[in-house]
Amino acid sequence: MASFKVPSNKSIQELEADTLKFWKDNKIFEKSVEERPKDNLYVFYDGPPFISGLPHYGHLLGSIAKDIIPRYWTMKGKRVERVWGWDAHGLTVENKVQARLNIPKRRDIENFGLEKFTQECYKYTSEVSAEWTWYIDKIARWVDMEHAYKTIDQSYMESVIWAFKQMYDKGLIYEGVYTSMFCPTCGTPVSNFEVTMDNSYKDYEDPSIIVEFPITTPGEFKDVRILAWTTTPWTMPSNRALVLAPDETYVVFEAQESGKKYIVAKARLEAVLKGASAKVLKEFPGKQLLGLDYEPPYNFFAYGKNEFKVYEFEGMVNMEDGTGVVHSAPGFGEIDTDMGRKYGLRMMMTVDDEGKFIAGDNGTNPFEGMYYQSANAKVMEDLTSRSRLFDHTPYTHRMPYHDRCNTILMYRAQSSWFVDIKKLKQAMIENNRNISWVPDYLKEGRFKIGIDQAPDWCISRNRFWATPMPVWQAPEGDRIVVGSIAELEKLSGKKVKDLHRPYIDEITIDQNGKVYTRVPEVLDSWFEAGSMPYAQIHYPFENQEKFEKNFPGDYIVEYIAQTRAWFFFMHVMSTALFAKHSFKNVVTTGVMAGSDGRKMSKTYGNYTDPKEVLEKIGGDALRLYLMNSPLMIGENANFDDEELKSKLRNVLNPLWNSAKFFLIYAAQHNFQPSAYQASSDVLDNWIVARLNETIEKFVVNIEKYVVPSAVAPLEAFVDDLSRWYVRRSRERIANGDNQALATLHYVLLQFSKAAAPLVPFMAENLFQALHDDSSNESVHLCNYPEYTTLSDADRALLQKMQLTRDVVSAALSLRTTQGIKIRQPLVKLSVFAQEGKADLIHQLVMDEVNVKTVEILQTEPESVDFVEQNGLKVYLDTTITEDLRLEGLAREFIRAVQDKRKELGLSVADEIIVSYPDTEDNKKLIETFGNEIKAKVAAVSLEIGSETIAVRKV
């Protein structure tokens, strides 16, 4: 037999703390997984956060989104295993350890000792902040952090090298010399995806210079100087060619002051001269200059027969900048490199891994050892001394930037390893058709465009703390690519104690009279990230059937920049390895800014600290705020304190107060729940229909992964429940009406299950207070409530109630306009409908608006104040008779007594004596309404004898 108890007067935050303890003490999360069958998996991929730092709102947004969907599918009977992961490899860790050890540059790591450095990296990645667990608990996210995997685990790394070998054997990985972004501080290539994802560009000022190149080919142009433009003076020692636009018009002009003759594009003549006097001697198409030889500014690097000539190359020259002629240094810049390949020019790998110039081929490079950006001034000084610098000005342009080490990136040719994206593109586009995206425009938009535009993926890094490239090479160039620890041990005859450098580097393979040593590069951390679906469970070395049966995964969510990063790389890897997509459903979240639209910053003070929010407002409120925001459909939003607080004020508190209201009277009247029976009361039937409608909307939208459209109906239902149903049914419930109590009990209990994925703390408290089912220990171990499609009668009732509420809203606004309090009864409310029909629940309108009658008009009155709403015109008769005035005073009297009861902390069962001032109005209202007043306020007597209304307990 159920025995309902009035709950303690704890705050929402205290209730959440108690619930968290209940979950942990009783292992509710573990049970929610273990009680579901192993052969009915729902697979969720969790992008692991980086191991350092503390959670911010971006993490909390993602974590809540990673919780609501798994909770829902768990209640639908799925087994949703959720194991935390840590991203623990890569430059971020290396940079942190370097800072800790005061090691400024990459080469200093080798001087320090690679083994010692690796051990320091291990130590750093073991120091996971315990505060992560606090935050994750406070937002009610269920995830196994105790058994978290790390990308540095040997099992994870083994799956990664297996993936490398599979792709290599398929001809999808190759080694080549290409130009890519390079960080001279870190001494390694940087993926363009990383820079694009974080929008890591900065305005940077370089010198813009125009250099003189004397033509040496005999003929009409001999000794005429071509003026070529560049914004990277430091590349001038690597000049191999000049490039122009063959179909543009060029001119030879004579400088009046020096008498020298120069060639520029006609369209750029005025900009080059800057008002100086010159005489144009000749006009001609640019193609007349193609193939001419010129004298280079420097020749201390060896050159071939095709170099120091004039060429054309599409897309390299424009008429908006410079001179219409550009200098080309293949090896520095993608387009320069492509141009150099076309004409067989040397790749100018003349800057080392620290960004410093190497020696010349004949040992006479005057810039040797100089940092490339520092060389700009020296090059300009040298060109000026030899009369080769025509002009120079400052030039500001956007440059890629490596925020990990505060370094402007350079474009530099290097020998690297690549995934051949070109071979995979068509299959990736086909596989994308099987993915459901939220927002859906990303599918054919940003994600597909990213695939279309993607270059081959540079996966090698000249670093240390990462999964090693499993390639062993003999001096003759022969290669062995290894795909497992067992294979390496068999080939080498040595035990693999650690896959990290330097331990893996110490293992050699002797075969066919050759000694194979491992190539020094390690893998891009995105290669590891893209391997997460299988590497986290050590596939294919373990869990083969489990993975293959449940791949692709069901759900993934991260912020929108991951469309060109993690989502992209997972798609590459799954297409390459398994010829299918990696995930079925993906939600991309937008980016949250501070309250002023700027990036969230403690300096700006433009957001409330997440810890303060979770302590003072609570996890459920934050979940409501974030899950019902445009962030969950990929849009950006500003942090809004007031909107966040409104979730506590307008949703959670009213919901809990509705439950407490039920519990008070259920306990008082010893209410015993049974299977719900349809009620004869219109409000009861309406709220049950609204519950069914709400559950349907939640289910339909959550299974489409459109989270805000699932959340909004739950919030709207709480408003209807607390501010309409409970308020309008207050008297019935207080009087112990069994139908009203049964309806409210059923609705609250079902709603606790329906809202459990969204507000798990509140749902648990509702369930524990209301349920009498000993078979379910927690609401989160229940099945999600079923819904039935609304009947025509239910839809008609919902429409009728909405119309009724519209009329009430309009009438109340008329009262406000007229300054008439709601406790003052009025005679009549009239409604005119454009279609001549207004199907209302008259008694509800009368009670809510406090009028004696409601009439439906057939004709529209003239010259009468009204409010129009949804096709209805509502009129209110504001005439107040003496009887109506006294009735209004009686209601004010009752309210004043009830306020006094609250001040004294009296319960509903406590009887009182009321005393009141001796006035004519009071005498009249007591004479007319005395019995009604006593019944309403539980008074045994009403007495004259005080200056104001006073109450004392009997």
N, C-alpha and C positions, 0 to 999 in steps of 0.2 A: 504494500500500500504506500502510495506516494505521500510524503510529508514535506510540504513546501515551507521554507524558512525565509524570513525577511533578511536580505543580505546586509552585511555590515556596511557602514558608510565610508568605504574606502574610495580613494580617487582612482581614476582610470590607470594612472601610472603605477599605483600600488597593486591593482588587479593584474596588470601585465607582469609585474615582478613575481607575484604569487604563481601565475600561470607558467612562467618560465621554469620555476622550481618544480612545479608539478610535472611538466614534460620531462625534465631531466631525471627527477627521482624515479619516474615510472617508465623511462625509456620509450616515450610515446613515438618519437621519430623512428627509432629503430623498429618498433613494432609495425609502424605504418608501411615500412618497406618489407619486413620479413613475412608479414601476414598475406602479402600478395604473391601469386604464383610466379616462379622463376621463368616459366615459359610464356609469360605475358608481359614482356618488358616494354616500357616507354623510355626511349633513350634521349637524354638531354645532354648537350655538350656545354660545358662551362669553360669559358675562356679564362684561364688562371690569371690573377693579378700578379704584378711584380712583387717580389718578396720583401722589398724595403718600403718604408713610408707607412702612412696611416690612411684609412679609407676616407674618401671625400664624397660629395654628393653624387658624382658620377658612378663611383663604386656602389653606393647605396641604391641608386636608381637601378643599376644593372642587377644587383643582388636581389632586390625585391621582384623584379621581372623574372629572375631565375627561380623564384620561389612560388609565385602565384600559379604558374602553369603546371609545374610538377605536383603541387598540392591538389589541383583540380583533377589531374589524371590519376593520382593515387586514389582519390575518392571515387573515381570511375572504375576502379578495380585493377589498374595497372601497377606493375612493380616499377617504381622510379628510383633507381639507385643514384645517389648524389654524393660523390666524393670530391672534396676540395682539391684544388691543384695550385701549385706555386710555379710561376715563371722565374727560374733561378739562374739562367745562363745569360751570357751576352755582355755587351759593352757596359750596360748600366752597372752590373756587379763589378766588372773590372775597374770602371771609373771610381766607384765607391771605395774599393779596396786600395786603388792607387792613392786616393786622397788620404785614406787612413794611414798608409805607409809612407806618404810624402814621396811618391814615385811620379814624376811629372810626365814622362813620355813612354811610348811603347818600348823603345829599345832599352830603357832603364829597367823594364820588367825583366828582360833577359839578363841584365847585369845583376839584378837583385837575386835571381835564381828562380827558375820556372817552377820547380817543385815547391819551394817555399811560398811562392805566389799562389799556386793552386791550393795549397793547404789553407792559406788565408781566405781564399774564395769559399772554400768549404765552411770555414769558421763563420764567415759573414752570413752565408745563406742558412746557417743553422740558428741564427739569432732572429727568429720570427717574432714580431711584436705580439704580445699576448692581447694587446688592445683590439686586434682584429676580431678575436672571439667575442669580446664585449659588444662590439658594434653588430656583428652578425646575429648574436642572440637578441639584441634589443630590437632589431627589425623583424624578428621572428622567422629568420631564414633557417630552414632545416637543411643542413649539409654536414657530412662527416668530415670534420677538420682534424680529428685525431689520427685518421689514417690517410692524410693528404699525400698525394704523389707530388714529386718535384721533377722538373725537366732534367735535373742533374742525376736522377736515379739511374743506376746502371741498366735496369730493365727498360726504362723509357728510352735511353740512348741506344740500346741494342735494336729496338724497333725502328728507330730513326735510321740507323745505318742499313738495316734491312731494306727500308724504303729507298735509300740512295742506290743500293745495288740493283733493286728491281728496275728502277728508272734508267740506270746506266745500261743495263742489259737490253732494255727496250730501245736504246739509241736516243733517249730523251735528255741525256746529260753529256755535255761536251766541254772541252777546254779550248779557250781561244783568247786572242788579244782584242779587247774592246775598250772603248772609252766609257767610263761611268763616273759617277760622283765618288770622290775620294776624300777622306779626312786625313790630313797630314799630322794631326795631333794623335789620333788613334792609330794611324798607319794602316788603314784598311778601307776597302770599298764600302760605300753606304748605299743601300737600296733606294732607288727613286721612290719606291712605294712608301718607305719610312718618311721621307721628306714630304711627299704628297699627303700622306695620312695626317701628319701633324701640322701641315701648312707651314713648314719651317723655312721661311724665306725672310731675308732682311734687306732693307735698303742699304746699299754699300757704295761708297764713292771710289771710283778708279780714275786714273788719268785717261782721257781720250786723246790719242796722238795721231798725227798724220806724218807718215814717213816717206822720204824720197827714194825711189828705186830707179836708178839710171838704166835705160835700155842699152843692151850691148850688141844686139843683132844689127848687122850692117843694113843700111837702107835709110828711108826717109825719117824713121823715128830714132835713129842712133843718137845717143846722149840726151834725148828727151827723157825727162824724169816722170815716171808714173807716181802719182800720189795715192798711197793706200792707207786705209784707216783701221785702227784697232782700239779696243778698250782694255787690252791686256798687254802692256808694253813688255812684261816679263817673258811673253812667248816669242818676242822678236828674235832671240838667238836660235829659236827652233823653226824659223821661217823656211818653208819649202816651196811655196808657190804664191802667185797672186791670182785673184779671181775677180772677173767682171761679168756684166750682163751683156751678151753679144748683140742683142737687138736694140739696146739703148744707144743714144747718140753721145759721143764723147768729143772733147775738144782739146786742141793744143793751144795753150795760152802762154804769153811771154810776160813775166813779171817785170814791171817798169823799173823797179828799184835795182834788182839784181841782174836782169837780162836773161835769167834762166828760163828754159821752156819746160812746161809741165803738162801732164795729161790728167784730166778729171772728167767725170760725167757732166754733160751740159746742164742737167737738172740740178747738180750740186755746186756749180761754179760760183754762184753768188754767195752761198753759205761758206764755201771754202775761202773766198777772197775777203769776206768780212769788210767790204767797202774799199779795199786796196785797189790801186790802179793796175790794170793788166790789159793786154791786147790779145784778142782771140785770133789765132793764125789759121786755124783749120777746124772743120767739123767732119766727123766720119762715124760709121757704125762701129761698135765695140769689137765686132768679130774680126776687124782688121788687125787687132792687137794679139789675137790668139796665137799661141806658139812662140811668141817673142821671148828671147832670153833677157835677163836683167842681172844687175850686180846685187847680190844679197847684202844685207847689212852686216852679217856675220857668217863665217864659214869654218869655225873651229869644230863643227860636227861634220862627219863624212857625209857626202851627198852622191846621188846617182845621176844618170844622164837625163832623166825626166824632170829633174828638179830645177828650181829657179827659172820657171817659165810662167807664162800667163795662160790661165785656163778659164773655162766656164763651168758652173755647177749650179743646178737648179735650187732655188730657195736660199742661196747663200748671200746674195747681194740685193739691197733695196735702194730706193732713191729718197728715203726719208732721213737717212743718217749718213754721216761720213762723206766719202768722195765718189762713191759709185764703184770703188775698187777696195777689196778687202785682202788682208794678208792671211795666209793659211798656214797653220802649224798642226799637221796631222798628229793625233795623239793627245791633243788638248781641245776638247769640244767634240761632240758627237758628229756634227755636220762636217767639221774639218777632217775628222777621221774617215768618214764615208767618202769624202772627196779624195783623200789621199789613197784609199784603197782602189778607187776607180782608176786612178792614173799611175798606180804603182809607186807611190812616194813612200819615203821612210816614215815609220811611226816614231815620233820623237819622244821616246821615253827618257827624257833628259833631266827629270826631277825625281829624287828618291822618295822613299816612304815617309820621310819627315818633311817633305816639301822643299828640299834643298837641291840646288843645282849640282849635278855630277860633273866630273872632269870632262873636258873635250876629248875628241878622238886623238888629237895630237897634243893633249895635255896643256893647252893654252887658254882654257875657258876662264876669263877674268871674273866670272860670277860664281865660280865653283864654291860650294859650301854656303852660299847665300840663300836665305829663305825667299821663296818665289815672290811673295808680295813685297818684301823689302827690296827686291831687285828692280822694281819699277823705276825708282828715282835714279838708280845707277845706270840703267839702260838709257833713260832719257838724257842723262848727263853725257854719256858716251856718244849718243847719236848727235847731240848738239855740237860736241867738240869736233865731229867729223862732217858737219854741215849736212846731216841726213834727216834732221828733225825739222819739218816744215812748220808745225803748229802743235800746241797741246792746250787742252782745257779740262776742267773737272767734269766727270760724267757719273751720275747716280743711276744705278740699276738694281733690280731685284736679284739677289744671289741666294742659292741654297745654303742652308745654315744647319750645323750639327749642334743641337742644343745640349747634348750630353756633355760636350767638352768646350762649348762656347767658341766654335771654329767655323769660319766661312769655308765651304767645301769647294774643291776645285774639280774640274773635269779632266780626267787623266787616263791615258791608255795604260792598261796593265793586263797581265796574263791572269785570267780568272776562269772559274768554272761556272757554267750556265745551264739552266733548264731551258730546253728548246720550246718556248711558249708557242712559237709559230706552228709547230707540229700539232699542238694540243688545242689551238683556238677553236676550230670548228666543233670538235667534240665538247669543249667547255660550253660553247653557245648552245649546243643541243641539250646538254645536261641541265643547263640553267632553266630550260622549259619545264622541268619537273619540280622546280622549287617554287613554293608559295612565299611571296615577299610582302612584308608590311613595313612601310607603305608600298603598294604594288607598283608604283611608277619606277621604283629602283630596278625592277627586273629587266625591263627593256631600256632603262635609262642608265643610271650611274654604273650599275654592275656590268651590264652588257657592254657599255661603252668602254669601261675599264678593261674588259677582255679584248675588245677590238683594238685598243690603243696600246696594249701592254707590250713592252719590249721583252726580249729574252731575259730571264731572271738570273741575276748574278748571285750565286749561292755560296761562294767561297769568301772567307774572311782571313786576313793575315793576323789572327789574334790567338787567344789561348783558352779562355774559359768557355767552352762550347763543346758540342758533339764533334769529334774529329771527322774529317773526310776519310772514309775507309778505303783509301787508295794507296797501294804500295807500288813503287816504281823502281825499275832497274836503271843503271846509268845509260844503258842502250835505248831506253825509252819504253821497254815492255812494262805492262801494267797488270796488277792483280787487284781486283775490287772485291772486298770481303763483305759478307752480309750477315755475319753473326759472330758471337764470341767463340762458339764451338769451332766454326770454320777457321777462324784466325788461329786458335790454339792448335788445330790439326796441321795447318800449313806451316806454322812457325815452330811447333814443338815446345812452345812456352806457355806458361799460365798467364792469363790476362787478369791482372789484379785491379785494374782501373782503366776505364776507357778514356779518361782525361789525359791531356798533356801534362807532364812529359812522359808519363808511364807508357802510354800507347806508342810514343815515338821510339821507345827503347826496343820495341819488338821488331825484328827483321825477319824476312822470309828468304830462305836459301832454296833455290829451285833451278834445276837445269844449269848448274854452274854459275848462276847469277845471284847477286844479293839485292833483294828488294827492300827499300826503306820507305817509310810512310811520307807522303807529300806533306808539307808543313801546315797547309791550310786547315781551318775548321769550318763548320757549316754555319750559314746565316741562321740566326735564331728563329726566323720566320719558317725555315724548313722544319725546325722542331715543332713550332706552333701548328703548322699545317698537318703534322703527324699526330696530333693529340687524340683523334678518335680511336686510333688503334694502339698508339704508344702508351696511353694511360693504363691499358690492361695487358700490355706486353704481348700484343698480337704480332706475328703469328706463332710465337713461341709458347703462348698460353691462350686460353679462351677463344680458340678458333671458331668453334660452333657458335658460341655466344655472339662474337663479333659479326660473323658472316650472316647470321640469321637476323640481326638487328641493325644492319647497315643498309642504307643511310640512316643517320639519326633523325629523331622526330622534331627536335626543336633546338634553336640556338638564338641568343639575343646578345647584342653588343651595340655600342654607339656607332653612329652612321659612318664615321671614317673607316670603320673596319670593312666596309664594302670593298675598299682598295687594299686592304691589308689581310687580316686574319681570314675573313670570309673568302677572299680571293685565293689565298694560299691553300686553304683547305680544299677549295674547288679544283685547284691545279693538281694537288696531290691525289685526290680521290679519282679525278679523271685519268691521271697517269697510271695509277696503281690498279684501280678497280673498274675503270670505264663507266663510272656513274657519278652522280652528284653526292656530296658529303652529308647534306642535311635536307630535310623535306620542308621545314617551315622556319623562316627567319624573321625576327623582329629587329628593326634597327631603331635605336632611340636617338633623339635629338640631343643637343648640347645645352646644358643649363648655365645661364649667366647669372651674375649678381642682380640684386634688386634694381640697379641702375642701368642694366644692360651691358655693363662691362664684365670682363672676366672676373670670376669670383676671387676675391683677394682680401686677406685680413687687413692689409694696408688701407684698402678702400672702405672696409667695414660694411660691405654691401650684401652680406648674408649672415644668417644666424648660424653659429657653429653647430654642426651635426650632433655633437655630443650633448649640447644644451637642449636641442630639439628633442632628442630621444629621452633625456631625463625629465624635461618639464612638460612635454606635450605627448610623447609616446610613439611607439613603433607603428601602431595601427593607423594613427592620424597621418604619419609620414607615408605609409603605404597608400592610403586613400588619396592623398595629395598627388603623389608621383604617378600612380597608376591611372588616374583620371585626368592626366595632363596631356597636352599635345606632344610632349616628349616621347610618349609611347607610340606615336605614329610618325616618328622621324623629324618632327618639327622642333625648333629651338624655343626656349622659354626663359623668362627671367624668374629668379627666385622670388616668391611672394609670401612674406610672413603672415599676412592677414588671411590669405587663402588657406594656408597651412593650418592656422589656428581655427579657421571656420570648420574644418573637418572634425575637430574635437567638439566644438560648440554646437554644430548643426547636425552632426551625424552620430558620433559615438555617445555623447551624453544623452541625447533624446532616446536613442535606442536602449541604453542601459536603464534610463529612467522609466521607460515603458515596461521593461522587465521587472523592475523593482515595484512598480505600481501593481502589476499582476500578482507578484509574490506576496505583497501586503494583504491583498484581499483574498487570495487563494488560501493563505494561512488562516486568516480570520474566519473564513467560511468553510474551512476544512475541505477545499475542493479536491476531488479525486478525478484525475484524467482517465479517459478511455478512448477507444478508437473514435476519431473525429466523425461527427454526424453533421450533415448539412443543417444550417440554422434557418429559422423562419424570419430572421431579422435581415433587412436589406443591407445594413452596414457590415454585418458578419459575412454575408455572401460576397459583398464587394471586396473586402480586404483579402478574402481567400482567392478570389479571381485575380486581384492585383498581385498576390504572391505568385500564383501560377504564371502569370504574364511575365513577372520579373525573372523568375527562374528560367523561363524559355529564352528571354533576351540574353541573359548571362551565358547560358549554354551555347546558344547559336553564335554569339560573338567571340566567346573565349575559344571556341573550337575553330574559329577563323583567325584567331590570334590578334584580333582587334581589341586590345585590352580596354581602352577608354569607353568603347561602346558597350562593353560588358559591365564595367564598373558603374557607369552613370545610372543605369536602372536600379541598382542596389541602393544607391544614395537617395534616389527619388522615392523608392519604396519606404525607406525609413522616415522620410518627411511625411508621406501619406499615412503611415502607421501612427506616428507619434502626434502629429499636428492635426490629424483629421479623425482617424479611427478611434484612437484611445481617448482623445478629448471629447469626441461626440458620444463615446460609449462609457464615459467616466461614471455616470450615475448608475448604469446597469451593472457595471463591474463592482462598484462600491457596495451595491445592494446584494451582491452574490448571485446575480443572474447566471445560471449554469451555462446557457448558450454563449453568453459573452465571454465568460471565463474560459470555456472550452475552445472557443475560436481564438482568443488571444494566446492561449497556451500553444495551440497547434501552430499558429502562424509564427510565433517567436521561436519555437523549437525547430520548425522547418527552415526558417530563415537562418538560424544559427548554422545549419548544415550548408545552406546555399551560399552564405557569405564567408564560410570557413577559409577558402583559398585566399580571400582578399584581406579580411581582418581576423587573423587566426586567434589573437588574444581574446578579443571580444566574443568571437564565436564560441570559444572554449568556455568562457564564463557564463554565457547564456545557456549553453548545453548542460553544464554541470549544475546550474540552478534549476533547470526545467525538466531534465530527462528522468525517466523512471525505468530505463532499459539497461539492466545490469550486464547485458551482453556486449555493450560498447563502453569502453573505459574513457574514451575521448571522442569528441566530435570529429577529430581527424582520422579516426579509425572507422567512421561510418561510411556508407555509400552515399554518393551525391544524390540529392532528392530528384526523383523523376518529375516530369511535368506532362500534362496532357494539353493538346491543342485546344484553345479556348472555344467553347460552344458559342453559337449565335446568341444565346441568352446571356452568356457571360460578357460577350462583347457589347451587347446592348446595355447591360448594366454598367459597364465601365464608361460607356459614352454618356449615359444618363447621369452618372455621378460627376463626371467631368463638367457637364453642362450645369449641374447644380452648383458646383464649386465656382464656376465662372460667374454665375448670377450672384452668389454670395460675395465674391471678391468685388464685383461692381457695386453692390449695395453698400458694402463696408466703406468703399472709397467715397460714396455719397455721404455717408454718416460723417466721415472725417472732414469732408469739404464743408458740411453744415455745422461742424463742431458739436455733434450730438454723441454722447458716450454710448458705448455698446450696452450698458446695463439699463439704459432708458428704453422701455418698450415703445414701439410705434404701432400705428394702426395697420398699415398696409404697404405691401411691395407689389409693384406691377411690372410685368415683363411683356414686351412686344417683340415678336420674332418676325424677321423678314419673310419667312416662309409660312407664317401664320401658325407655327407649332413650336412649343417649347416643352419638351418632355422632362419635367423636373421631379425631384423628390421633395414635395412641398413641405413636409414636416421638418426636414433638415434645414431648408431655407429659413423657415419660421424661427426655429431654435437658434440658428447661427446668427441671423440678422436681428433677432429679437423683434419680430413683427407678429401681429395677430393673424393676418391673412396674407395669402399670395394669390394674385390673379393673373391670368394670361389674357392679354389684350388682343382683340381682333383688329382694332384700328389704332393708328399711331396718334398719341395726344399731341397737341400743339402748345408751344410756349411753356414747357415744363422741363425742369432740369433732369438730365439723365446721364447715364454712362453707358457707352456702347462697348460690347466685348463679344468677339466671335459671332457676329451677326445678330446679337441680342441687344435690345435697348432696355435698360433697367431704370425704373422710376420709383421714388420713395416718398410716401406721404409723411411729412415731418410735423404734422399737427400733433401737439401734446396736450391731451385733456388732463383734468385734475386727477382722474383715476390712474391714468398712465404715469403721471408725475409721481404719485405715491408709490406705485409699483416699482418705479425706478429707484426711489429712495430706499425701498425695502431691499433691493438687490445690493445697493451700496452698503446698507447696514450689515447684510450677511457677509459681504466681502471684508468689511472692517473687523467683524468678529473672527472670521477665519484667520485673518492676519494676526490677531492677538493670540489665537490658539497656537499658531506656528512659533510666535515669539516665546511662548511658554514651553514649547517642546512637547505639546500634548499629542497623544495618539488618537486615532479615529474613534476609539472606544471610550475615551475619557469624557465624562459628562461635566457640564459647566453651569455656572450661573452668570448671567449677563446683566450688567447695569448700564444705564444710558442716561443722557441728559434729558431734563424735563423741558421739552419744547412741544409746540403745537403739532409740528410735522411728525415728531416721534410718537406722540399720542395717537395720531391718526393712523400711522402705518402699523403700529403695534395692534391697535384695535382691529385693523383690516387683515394684516398678514402675520400676526403674532404666532399662530400655530405653525404656519409654514416656516417661519424663521426658526422656531425651536427645533423643528424636525431637521432642518438643514444643518444646524450648527451643533446638534446634540446638547441642547440647553434644557435644563429642568425648569428654569424660570427666567423671566425677563423682568428687571426691576428698574424703576427710576431711582437715581441717587448718585450720579457721578457727573463730573464736568465733561468727560469724553467717554466713549464706549470703553468699558472695562470688562475683563473676564477673570473668573477664579474657578479653580477646579473644585468639584463637589467633594 
